[in-house]
Amino acid sequence: MPHFSYVATNKKILVIIGNNIRKIRKTQKMSQSQLAFEAGVTREFINKLETGKYNVSILTLEKISTILETEISNLLKE
């Protein structure tokens, strides 16, 4: 039976989400500070989120997807 690493899988999805947020944010020429302000979080939170270092609640992810004018599913795609 293959070894399943939940931690590695968990980290991978955080990196995917972070990369997608950064890509969409930059495409829209939005700064981390602007996104943070509109989402009601700190710029540090956005920075750590984009680098896969912070977990994010589904409610915050929904808020970010709305601000970035994208479907939440687009933030989860590899």
DSSP file (Angstrom, degrees, kcal/mol; ACC not computed):
  #  RESIDUE AA STRUCTURE BP1 BP2  ACC     N-H-->O    O-->H-N    N-H-->O    O-->H-N    TCO  KAPPA ALPHA  PHI   PSI    X-CA   Y-CA   Z-CA
    1    1 A M              0   0    0      0, 0.0     3,-0.0     0, 0.0     2,-0.0   0.000 360.0 360.0 360.0 129.9    0.0    0.0    0.0
    2    2 A P        -     0   0    0      0, 0.0     2,-0.4     0, 0.0     0, 0.0  -0.306 360.0-109.2 -66.4 148.4    1.5    3.4   -1.0
    3    3 A H        -     0   0    0      2,-0.0     2,-0.5     1,-0.0     0, 0.0  -0.655  30.7-151.9 -78.4 128.4    2.4    5.8    1.8
    4    4 A F        -     0   0    0     -2,-0.4     2,-0.8    -3,-0.0     3,-0.1  -0.898   4.2-159.8-105.1 124.8    0.0    8.8    1.9
    5    5 A S     >  -     0   0    0     -2,-0.5     4,-2.1     1,-0.2     5,-0.2  -0.864  10.2-177.5-108.4 102.4    1.3   12.0    3.2
    6    6 A Y  H  > S+     0   0    0     -2,-0.8     4,-3.1     1,-0.2     5,-0.2   0.893  84.8  55.3 -62.3 -40.1   -1.5   14.3    4.3
    7    7 A V  H  > S+     0   0    0      1,-0.2     4,-2.6     2,-0.2    -1,-0.2   0.926 109.1  46.2 -61.9 -45.5    1.0   17.1    5.2
    8    8 A A  H  > S+     0   0    0      2,-0.2     4,-2.2     1,-0.2    -1,-0.2   0.909 115.3  46.8 -64.0 -42.2    2.6   17.1    1.8
    9    9 A T  H  X S+     0   0    0     -4,-2.1     4,-1.9     2,-0.2    -2,-0.2   0.914 112.5  50.3 -65.2 -43.2   -0.8   17.0    0.1
   10   10 A N  H  X S+     0   0    0     -4,-3.1     4,-1.6     1,-0.2    -2,-0.2   0.920 111.6  47.8 -60.7 -45.6   -2.1   19.8    2.4
   11   11 A K  H  X S+     0   0    0     -4,-2.6     4,-2.1     1,-0.2    -1,-0.2   0.888 107.7  57.0 -63.1 -39.9    1.0   21.9    1.6
   12   12 A K  H  X S+     0   0    0     -4,-2.2     4,-2.4     1,-0.2    -1,-0.2   0.914 106.1  48.2 -60.7 -44.5    0.6   21.4   -2.1
   13   13 A I  H  X S+     0   0    0     -4,-1.9     4,-2.6     1,-0.2    -1,-0.2   0.864 109.5  53.7 -66.2 -34.5   -3.0   22.7   -2.2
   14   14 A L  H  X S+     0   0    0     -4,-1.6     4,-2.4     2,-0.2    38,-0.3   0.897 110.2  47.2 -65.7 -38.8   -1.8   25.8   -0.2
   15   15 A V  H  X S+     0   0    0     -4,-2.1     4,-2.8    37,-0.2     5,-0.2   0.904 111.9  50.6 -67.7 -41.5    0.9   26.5   -2.8
   16   16 A I  H  X S+     0   0    0     -4,-2.4     4,-2.3     2,-0.2    -2,-0.2   0.945 112.6  46.1 -60.5 -49.1   -1.6   26.0   -5.7
   17   17 A I  H  X S+     0   0    0     -4,-2.6     4,-2.6     1,-0.2    -2,-0.2   0.936 114.0  48.9 -59.3 -47.9   -4.1   28.4   -4.1
   18   18 A G  H  X S+     0   0    0     -4,-2.4     4,-2.5     1,-0.2    -2,-0.2   0.913 111.0  49.1 -60.6 -44.8   -1.3   30.9   -3.4
   19   19 A N  H  X S+     0   0    0     -4,-2.8     4,-2.5     1,-0.2    -1,-0.2   0.899 112.2  49.0 -62.2 -40.8    0.1   30.8   -6.9
   20   20 A N  H  X S+     0   0    0     -4,-2.3     4,-2.4    55,-0.3     5,-0.3   0.909 111.0  49.2 -67.2 -41.7   -3.3   31.2   -8.4
   21   21 A I  H  X S+     0   0    0     -4,-2.6     4,-2.8    54,-0.2     5,-0.2   0.947 113.3  47.2 -61.3 -47.6   -4.1   34.2   -6.2
   22   22 A R  H  X S+     0   0    0     -4,-2.5     4,-2.7     1,-0.2     5,-0.2   0.928 112.8  49.1 -59.8 -46.5   -0.8   35.9   -7.1
   23   23 A K  H  X S+     0   0    0     -4,-2.5     4,-2.1     1,-0.2    -1,-0.2   0.931 115.8  41.8 -60.7 -47.9   -1.2   35.2  -10.8
   24   24 A I  H  X S+     0   0    0     -4,-2.4     4,-1.7     2,-0.2    -1,-0.2   0.910 114.4  52.0 -67.9 -41.8   -4.8   36.6  -11.0
   25   25 A R  H  <>S+     0   0    0     -4,-2.8     5,-2.4    -5,-0.3    -2,-0.2   0.927 112.5  45.3 -60.1 -46.2   -3.9   39.6   -8.7
   26   26 A K  H ><5S+     0   0    0     -4,-2.7     3,-1.6     1,-0.2    -1,-0.2   0.875 107.9  57.1 -68.0 -37.0   -0.9   40.5  -10.9
   27   27 A T  H 3<5S+     0   0    0     -4,-2.1    -1,-0.2     1,-0.3    -2,-0.2   0.866 109.5  46.5 -59.0 -35.6   -2.9   40.1  -14.1
   28   28 A Q  T 3<5S-     0   0    0     -4,-1.7    -1,-0.3    -5,-0.1    -2,-0.2   0.360 114.0-121.8 -88.2   5.2   -5.4   42.7  -12.7
   29   29 A K  T < 5 +     0   0    0     -3,-1.6     2,-0.4     1,-0.2    -3,-0.2   0.883  60.9 150.1  55.2  42.6   -2.5   44.9  -11.6
   30   30 A M      < -     0   0    0     -5,-2.4    -1,-0.2    -6,-0.1     2,-0.1  -0.880  41.0-132.5-106.4 136.1   -3.6   44.8   -8.0
   31   31 A S     >  -     0   0    0     -2,-0.4     4,-2.3    -3,-0.1     5,-0.2  -0.418  21.8-115.4 -80.8 161.3   -1.1   45.1   -5.2
   32   32 A Q  H  > S+     0   0    0      1,-0.2     4,-2.8     2,-0.2     5,-0.2   0.896 118.6  54.4 -59.5 -39.5   -1.0   42.8   -2.2
   33   33 A S  H  > S+     0   0    0      2,-0.2     4,-2.6     1,-0.2    -1,-0.2   0.903 108.0  48.0 -63.0 -42.1   -1.8   45.9   -0.1
   34   34 A Q  H  > S+     0   0    0      2,-0.2     4,-2.4     1,-0.2     5,-0.2   0.930 113.6  46.5 -65.1 -45.6   -4.9   46.6   -2.1
   35   35 A L  H  X S+     0   0    0     -4,-2.3     4,-2.1     1,-0.2    -2,-0.2   0.921 113.1  50.5 -61.8 -43.4   -6.1   43.0   -2.1
   36   36 A A  H  X>S+     0   0    0     -4,-2.8     5,-2.4    -5,-0.2     4,-1.2   0.927 110.3  49.3 -60.4 -46.3   -5.5   42.9    1.7
   37   37 A F  H ><5S+     0   0    0     -4,-2.6     3,-0.6     1,-0.2    -1,-0.2   0.939 113.4  45.3 -59.6 -48.5   -7.4   46.1    2.3
   38   38 A E  H 3<5S+     0   0    0     -4,-2.4    -1,-0.2     1,-0.2    -2,-0.2   0.826 115.5  47.3 -66.7 -31.0  -10.4   45.0    0.3
   39   39 A A  H 3<5S-     0   0    0     -4,-2.1    -1,-0.2    -5,-0.2    -2,-0.2   0.582 110.9-119.7 -86.7 -10.5  -10.4   41.5    1.9
   40   40 A G  T <<5S+     0   0    0     -4,-1.2     2,-0.2    -3,-0.6    -3,-0.2   0.829  77.1 107.5  76.0  31.3  -10.1   42.9    5.4
   41   41 A V  S   <S-     0   0    0     -5,-2.4    -1,-0.3    -6,-0.2     2,-0.2  -0.756  73.4 -89.4-128.1 176.7   -6.8   41.1    6.1
   42   42 A T     >  -     0   0    0     -2,-0.2     4,-1.8     1,-0.1     5,-0.1  -0.493  27.8-120.1 -86.8 160.0   -3.2   42.3    6.4
   43   43 A R  H  > S+     0   0    0      1,-0.2     4,-2.7     2,-0.2     5,-0.2   0.869 116.9  58.2 -62.7 -35.8   -0.7   42.5    3.5
   44   44 A E  H  > S+     0   0    0      1,-0.2     4,-2.8     2,-0.2     5,-0.2   0.896 102.8  53.0 -60.8 -40.0    1.5   40.0    5.5
   45   45 A F  H  > S+     0   0    0      2,-0.2     4,-2.7     1,-0.2    -1,-0.2   0.936 110.2  46.9 -59.9 -46.8   -1.4   37.6    5.4
   46   46 A I  H  X S+     0   0    0     -4,-1.8     4,-2.8     2,-0.2    -2,-0.2   0.918 112.4  50.8 -61.7 -43.3   -1.7   37.9    1.6
   47   47 A N  H  X S+     0   0    0     -4,-2.7     4,-1.2     1,-0.2    -2,-0.2   0.937 113.9  43.0 -59.4 -48.2    2.0   37.5    1.2
   48   48 A K  H  <>S+     0   0    0     -4,-2.8     5,-2.8     1,-0.2     6,-1.0   0.860 113.7  52.8 -67.9 -35.3    2.1   34.4    3.4
   49   49 A L  H ><5S+     0   0    0     -4,-2.7     3,-1.5    -5,-0.2    -2,-0.2   0.929 108.0  50.2 -64.0 -45.6   -1.0   33.1    1.6
   50   50 A E  H 3<5S+     0   0    0     -4,-2.8    -1,-0.2     1,-0.3    -2,-0.2   0.744 110.8  49.7 -67.2 -23.0    0.6   33.6   -1.8
   51   51 A T  T 3<5S-     0   0    0     -4,-1.2    -1,-0.3    -5,-0.2    -2,-0.2   0.318 116.8-112.0 -98.3   8.3    3.7   31.7   -0.8
   52   52 A G  T < 5S+     0   0    0     -3,-1.5   -37,-0.2   -38,-0.3    -3,-0.2   0.687  86.8 115.4  75.4  18.7    1.7   28.8    0.6
   53   53 A K      < +     0   0    0     -5,-2.8     2,-0.4    -6,-0.2    -4,-0.2   0.618  65.5  56.6 -96.5 -14.5    2.6   29.5    4.2
   54   54 A Y  S    S-     0   0    0     -6,-1.0     2,-0.2    -9,-0.1    -2,-0.1  -0.933  72.7-136.4-119.8 142.0   -0.9   30.3    5.5
   55   55 A N        -     0   0    0     -2,-0.4     2,-0.4    -3,-0.0    -2,-0.0  -0.532  24.3-148.4 -81.8 161.0   -4.0   28.3    5.5
   56   56 A V        -     0   0    0     -2,-0.2     2,-0.1    -7,-0.1    -2,-0.0  -0.995  10.8-120.6-136.7 139.8   -7.1   30.2    4.5
   57   57 A S     >  -     0   0    0     -2,-0.4     4,-2.5     1,-0.1     5,-0.2  -0.404  27.5-117.5 -73.7 157.0  -10.7   29.8    5.5
   58   58 A I  H  > S+     0   0    0      1,-0.2     4,-2.2     2,-0.2     5,-0.1   0.837 115.6  55.6 -63.8 -32.6  -13.3   29.1    2.9
   59   59 A L  H  > S+     0   0    0      2,-0.2     4,-2.0     1,-0.2    -1,-0.2   0.909 109.8  44.4 -67.7 -41.9  -15.0   32.4    3.7
   60   60 A T  H  > S+     0   0    0      2,-0.2     4,-2.6     1,-0.2    -2,-0.2   0.897 112.8  52.3 -68.1 -39.8  -11.8   34.4    3.2
   61   61 A L  H  X S+     0   0    0     -4,-2.5     4,-2.5     1,-0.2    -2,-0.2   0.892 109.1  50.1 -62.5 -39.4  -11.1   32.5    0.0
   62   62 A E  H  X S+     0   0    0     -4,-2.2     4,-2.0     2,-0.2    -1,-0.2   0.911 110.6  49.7 -64.4 -42.1  -14.6   33.3   -1.2
   63   63 A K  H  X S+     0   0    0     -4,-2.0     4,-2.4     2,-0.2    -2,-0.2   0.921 111.7  48.3 -62.7 -44.3  -14.1   37.0   -0.4
   64   64 A I  H  X S+     0   0    0     -4,-2.6     4,-2.6     1,-0.2    -2,-0.2   0.909 110.1  51.6 -63.4 -42.5  -10.7   37.0   -2.3
   65   65 A S  H  <>S+     0   0    0     -4,-2.5     5,-2.7     1,-0.2     4,-0.2   0.881 110.1  49.9 -63.5 -36.5  -12.2   35.3   -5.3
   66   66 A T  H ><5S+     0   0    0     -4,-2.0     3,-1.1     3,-0.2    -2,-0.2   0.928 111.3  48.0 -65.9 -45.3  -15.0   37.9   -5.4
   67   67 A I  H 3<5S+     0   0    0     -4,-2.4    -2,-0.2     1,-0.3    -1,-0.2   0.897 113.7  47.2 -61.5 -40.7  -12.5   40.7   -5.2
   68   68 A L  T 3<5S-     0   0    0     -4,-2.6    -1,-0.3    -5,-0.2    -2,-0.2   0.440 111.0-126.0 -81.7   1.1  -10.4   39.1   -7.9
   69   69 A E  T < 5 +     0   0    0     -3,-1.1     2,-0.3    -4,-0.2    -3,-0.2   0.912  69.6 116.0  54.5  49.4  -13.6   38.6  -10.0
   70   70 A T  S   <S-     0   0    0     -5,-2.7    -1,-0.2    -6,-0.1     2,-0.2  -0.947  72.6 -95.0-139.5 160.1  -13.0   34.9  -10.5
   71   71 A E    >>  -     0   0    0     -2,-0.3     3,-1.3     1,-0.1     4,-0.6  -0.505  32.3-123.9 -72.5 144.9  -14.7   31.7   -9.5
   72   72 A I  H >> S+     0   0    0      1,-0.3     3,-1.2     2,-0.2     4,-0.5   0.832 111.2  64.6 -59.0 -32.0  -13.4   30.2   -6.3
   73   73 A S  H >> S+     0   0    0      1,-0.3     3,-0.9     2,-0.2     4,-0.6   0.808  92.1  63.0 -62.9 -28.4  -12.8   27.0   -8.3
   74   74 A N  H <4 S+     0   0    0     -3,-1.3     3,-0.3     1,-0.2    -1,-0.3   0.764  98.2  56.1 -67.1 -24.2  -10.2   28.9  -10.4
   75   75 A L  H << S+     0   0    0     -3,-1.2   -55,-0.3    -4,-0.6    -1,-0.2   0.653 107.6  49.1 -79.6 -15.3   -8.2   29.4   -7.2
   76   76 A L  H << S+     0   0    0     -3,-0.9     2,-0.2    -4,-0.5    -1,-0.2   0.520  84.3 110.5-100.7  -8.7   -8.1   25.6   -6.6
   77   77 A K     <        0   0    0     -4,-0.6   -57,-0.1    -3,-0.3    -3,-0.0  -0.491 360.0 360.0 -76.9 134.3   -7.0   24.5  -10.1
   78   78 A E              0   0    0     -2,-0.2    -1,-0.1   -58,-0.0    -4,-0.0   0.451 360.0 360.0 -76.7 360.0   -3.5   23.0  -10.5
